């Protein structure tokens, strides 16, 4: 899953939307175990939310939240989850906002606490566990973003070793999330 998400991030920053959609399909199917028709629709919703969020500084956070709310509703229906899809989407886009602020604010470059809190809040809410239980997953995802941001600032070169570091942190993040869900 970490490899698939890393591929999605690389595609996102290169604005390679067809490749992003392929990664989103594989990731949505692997992470959420949806049947293929729902996987296709869910991956499209994730891609659309990312496209609405992507432009800087003139993005569409409300549109991104609406697309992600539809995605979380799809996941909730498929698995009989009780979380509120609108709230899950708010938490999802909040970590996107934290990351973007962190990315573009030199004053916040070394302070990932808000990003880690936002990630942990999303994980805790969607998976029904404590924020303490998902802290390692959130920290590793924030580390992956640090590597990704450095890769972007260096020109998005596909041969960069930062991609491998990003991928490794995402793998550790998913391992931490899996451990937290099984403990919870």
SVG drawing of the C-alpha trace seen along z (x, -y; Angstrom):
<svg xmlns="http://www.w3.org/2000/svg" viewBox="-24 -32 43 39">
<polyline fill="none" stroke="black" stroke-width="0.4" points="0.0,0.0 2.9,-2.4 4.3,-1.7 0.9,-2.5 0.4,-5.7 3.9,-6.8 3.1,-6.3 0.0,-8.3 1.9,-11.2 4.5,-11.2 1.8,-11.3 -0.1,-14.1 3.0,-16.4 3.8,-15.7 0.1,-16.3 0.0,-12.9 -3.7,-12.3 -4.0,-9.1 -1.2,-7.5 -2.7,-9.0 -6.0,-7.3 -4.3,-4.0 -2.6,-4.3 -5.8,-5.4 -7.6,-2.4 -5.0,0.0 -4.8,-1.8 -8.6,-2.1 -9.1,1.6 -6.2,2.7 -6.9,0.4 -10.7,0.4 -11.4,3.8 -14.3,2.5 -15.8,4.4 -14.5,3.2 -17.4,1.0 -17.2,-0.8 -13.4,-0.9 -13.6,-2.6 -16.1,-5.2 -14.1,-5.7 -10.8,-6.1 -12.4,-8.7 -13.8,-10.6 -10.3,-10.6 -8.7,-11.8 -11.4,-14.5 -10.9,-15.7 -7.1,-15.9 -7.6,-17.8 -9.8,-20.3 -7.3,-20.7 -4.2,-20.8 -4.1,-24.3 -2.1,-26.6 -3.2,-29.1 -6.5,-29.0 -7.8,-25.6 -11.4,-24.5 -11.4,-23.1 -15.2,-22.8 -15.3,-20.9 -12.5,-18.6 -14.5,-18.0 -17.7,-17.2 -15.8,-14.6 -14.2,-13.1 -17.6,-13.0 -19.0,-11.0 -15.9,-8.7 -16.3,-8.2 -20.0,-7.5 -19.2,-4.8 -16.7,-3.2 -19.1,-3.5 -21.9,-1.8 -19.6,1.0 -18.4,1.8 -21.4,0.8 -19.3,-1.9 -21.0,-4.4 -18.7,-7.4 -20.1,-10.5 -18.8,-10.9 -18.9,-14.7 -16.9,-14.7 -14.4,-12.2 -14.0,-14.4 -13.5,-17.5 -10.7,-15.7 -9.2,-14.5 -9.0,-17.9 -7.8,-19.4 -4.6,-17.4 -4.3,-18.5 -4.6,-22.1 -2.1,-21.6 0.3,-20.0 -0.1,-22.8 0.4,-25.4 3.5,-23.6 4.8,-23.3 4.4,-27.0 5.2,-28.6 8.9,-28.9 8.0,-29.6 6.4,-26.2 9.0,-24.2 10.3,-22.4 7.0,-22.2 5.0,-19.2 2.9,-19.0 -0.3,-20.4 0.1,-18.0 0.6,-15.0 -2.4,-16.0 -4.6,-16.4 -3.5,-13.0 -4.0,-11.3 -7.5,-12.9 -8.5,-11.5 -7.2,-8.0 -8.7,-7.9 -12.1,-9.1 -12.4,-6.8 -10.9,-3.7 -12.5,-4.2 -9.2,-4.2 -7.4,-6.7 -5.2,-9.3 -2.4,-7.9 -2.8,-4.6 -2.3,-6.1 0.5,-8.6 3.3,-6.5 1.2,-6.1 0.7,-9.9 4.4,-10.7 5.6,-8.4 3.1,-9.9 4.4,-13.3 7.9,-12.1 6.9,-10.8 5.5,-14.2 8.8,-15.8 10.6,-13.6 8.0,-14.3 8.2,-18.1 12.0,-18.0 11.6,-15.9 9.2,-18.5 11.6,-21.4 14.4,-19.6 12.4,-19.4 10.4,-16.1 13.1,-13.9 12.0,-10.3 15.5,-9.0 15.7,-10.8 16.4,-8.6 13.9,-10.8 11.1,-8.7 12.5,-5.5 12.6,-7.3 9.1,-8.6 7.9,-5.1 9.6,-3.5 8.0,-6.1 4.6,-5.4 5.1,-1.6 5.9,-2.3 2.9,-4.5 0.6,-1.8 2.2,0.8 1.6,-1.6 -2.0,-2.1 -2.6,1.6 -1.1,2.3 -3.4,-0.5 -6.5,0.9 -5.8,4.4 -5.1,3.1 -8.3,1.1"/>
</svg>
